[in-house]
């Protein structure tokens, strides 16, 4: 989204259209964790024409627009980059804690007991 808006704010388009922005905006706003970190103008500007009116009235040069968009998206991008390295950590930690040595011992004891009761109830003819 940042690249799309920088391109649009600095006179380009790079193949993006209003539908791309509206769809991506809708997707991002529907994710609470992401929505709370989106720049306020993404919430307020529902399409490219609203964004263009906002950015043009706020900054007259392309350099100012680029810098503004960079600073507005930086907190969200930093959060996402940081989380991407740690997303699996919580799941792995939970699994390791669930599969503790006590759990393994109990599972092994139950399996051995089941095997012993099956083989003792079967008799010699079951073992071939």
C-alpha positions as CSV (number, residue, x, y, z in Angstrom):
1,X,0.0,0.0,0.0
2,X,2.8,2.4,0.8
3,X,4.4,1.9,-2.6
4,X,1.0,2.4,-4.3
5,X,0.4,5.6,-2.4
6,X,3.9,7.0,-3.0
7,X,3.5,6.3,-6.7
8,X,0.1,7.9,-6.8
9,X,1.2,10.9,-4.7
10,X,4.2,11.7,-6.9
11,X,2.5,11.6,-10.2
12,X,2.8,8.0,-11.1
13,X,0.4,5.1,-11.0
14,X,2.5,2.1,-11.9
15,X,-0.5,0.1,-13.0
16,X,-2.4,0.6,-9.8
17,X,-6.0,1.7,-10.0
18,X,-8.6,2.9,-7.6
19,X,-10.0,-0.7,-7.2
20,X,-6.6,-1.9,-6.0
21,X,-6.5,0.7,-3.3
22,X,-10.1,0.2,-2.2
23,X,-9.6,-3.6,-2.0
24,X,-6.3,-3.4,-0.2
25,X,-7.6,-0.8,2.2
26,X,-10.7,-2.9,3.0
27,X,-8.5,-6.0,3.7
28,X,-6.1,-4.1,6.0
29,X,-8.9,-2.3,7.9
30,X,-10.6,-5.6,8.5
31,X,-7.6,-6.9,10.4
32,X,-7.8,-5.3,13.9
33,X,-4.1,-5.7,14.7
34,X,-3.1,-4.0,11.4
35,X,-6.0,-1.4,11.4
36,X,-4.9,0.2,14.6
37,X,-1.4,0.8,13.2
38,X,-2.5,2.2,9.8
39,X,-2.0,5.9,9.2
40,X,-5.2,7.8,10.0
41,X,-5.6,9.0,6.4
42,X,-6.0,5.4,5.2
43,X,-9.1,5.2,7.4
44,X,-10.4,8.5,6.2
45,X,-9.5,8.4,2.5
46,X,-11.7,5.7,1.0
47,X,-10.4,6.0,-2.6
48,X,-7.6,7.6,-4.7
49,X,-9.5,10.9,-5.3
50,X,-9.9,11.4,-1.5
51,X,-6.3,10.6,-1.0
52,X,-5.1,12.9,-3.8
53,X,-7.1,15.8,-2.3
54,X,-5.6,15.1,1.2
55,X,-2.0,14.7,0.1
56,X,-2.0,17.7,-2.4
57,X,-3.5,20.0,0.2
58,X,-1.0,18.9,2.8
59,X,2.3,18.9,0.8
60,X,3.2,20.7,-2.4
61,X,6.3,18.8,-3.4
62,X,6.8,15.1,-4.2
63,X,9.8,14.9,-1.7
64,X,7.6,16.1,1.1
65,X,4.9,13.6,0.2
66,X,7.4,10.7,0.0
67,X,8.8,11.6,3.4
68,X,5.4,12.0,5.0
69,X,4.2,8.6,3.7
70,X,7.5,7.0,4.8
71,X,7.1,8.3,8.3
72,X,3.4,7.4,8.5
73,X,3.9,3.8,7.4
74,X,7.1,3.2,9.4
75,X,5.5,2.1,12.7
76,X,3.3,-0.5,10.9
77,X,6.1,-1.8,8.7
78,X,8.4,-2.0,11.7
79,X,5.8,-4.0,13.7
80,X,5.2,-6.4,10.8
81,X,8.9,-6.9,10.2
82,X,9.5,-7.6,13.9
83,X,6.6,-10.0,14.1
84,X,7.6,-11.9,11.1
85,X,10.7,-13.1,13.0
86,X,8.7,-14.0,16.1
87,X,5.3,-15.3,14.9
88,X,6.2,-18.9,15.2
89,X,7.9,-18.5,18.6
90,X,4.7,-18.5,20.6
91,X,3.4,-21.6,18.8
92,X,6.7,-23.5,19.2
93,X,7.0,-22.5,22.9
94,X,3.4,-23.7,23.6
95,X,4.0,-27.0,21.9
96,X,7.3,-27.6,23.7
97,X,5.6,-26.8,27.0
98,X,2.7,-29.2,26.2
99,X,5.1,-31.9,25.3
100,X,7.0,-31.9,28.5
101,X,8.9,-34.8,29.9
102,X,6.0,-35.6,32.2
103,X,3.7,-35.8,29.2
104,X,6.1,-38.0,27.3
105,X,6.5,-40.4,30.3
106,X,2.8,-40.7,30.7
107,X,2.2,-41.3,27.0
108,X,4.9,-43.9,26.9
109,X,3.5,-45.6,30.1
110,X,0.0,-45.7,28.6
111,X,1.3,-47.1,25.3
112,X,3.3,-49.8,27.1
113,X,0.3,-50.7,29.2
114,X,-2.0,-51.0,26.2
115,X,0.6,-53.1,24.4
116,X,1.1,-55.4,27.4
117,X,-2.7,-55.9,27.9
118,X,-3.2,-56.6,24.2
119,X,-0.5,-59.2,24.0
120,X,-1.4,-60.8,27.4
121,X,-5.0,-61.1,26.3
122,X,-4.2,-62.6,23.0
123,X,-2.4,-65.7,23.9
124,X,0.4,-67.6,22.1
125,X,-1.6,-68.2,18.9
126,X,-1.8,-64.4,18.1
127,X,2.0,-64.1,18.0
128,X,2.4,-66.5,15.2
